[in-house]
Amino acid sequence: MNMTEQIVGNTVLLGLNGRLDANTSAGLESAFMKLVEQGHGKFVFNLQGLEYVSSAGLRSLLVAAKMIKVIQGKLALAHMNDHVKDVFEMSGFSTIFSIYETEDEAVQAIA
């Protein structure tokens, strides 16, 4: 999985590309925790390039959501493809996360 990071205003945009699975989820968790430690509290995960998410990948997103609650921050997901959206709906994760069609909508929602 490749990850891009961009800071717009006070929001961190993380773009996830490829596969979020047991081999890559630790990298996402580590990068996310580093950003939280740097004082960031608003995040949008752009999942447009995410081709696959496993249970380990879902777990890493859940870890991020729990940390957001602890720091009283905000997290939104954007640009989910149909396959990934199906995984979120079947697992019940679509009720846990705020999911938006576009990155702009997500950024505005957590502003």
ZIRA-V745159 format. One record per run of one state. SS is the DSSP state (@ for helix, = for strand, . for the rest). FROM is the first residue (numbers start at 0). TO is the last residue. If there is no record, write none. Layout:
ss=SS from=FROM to=TO
ss=SS from=FROM to=TO
This chain:
ss=. from=0 to=0
ss== from=1 to=7
ss=. from=8 to=9
ss== from=10 to=19
ss=. from=20 to=23
ss=@ from=24 to=36
ss=. from=37 to=40
ss== from=41 to=52
ss=. from=53 to=53
ss=@ from=54 to=70
ss=. from=71 to=72
ss== from=73 to=77
ss=. from=78 to=80
ss=@ from=81 to=90
ss=. from=91 to=91
ss=@ from=92 to=94
ss=. from=95 to=96
ss== from=97 to=99
ss=. from=100 to=101
ss=@ from=102 to=109
ss=. from=110 to=110
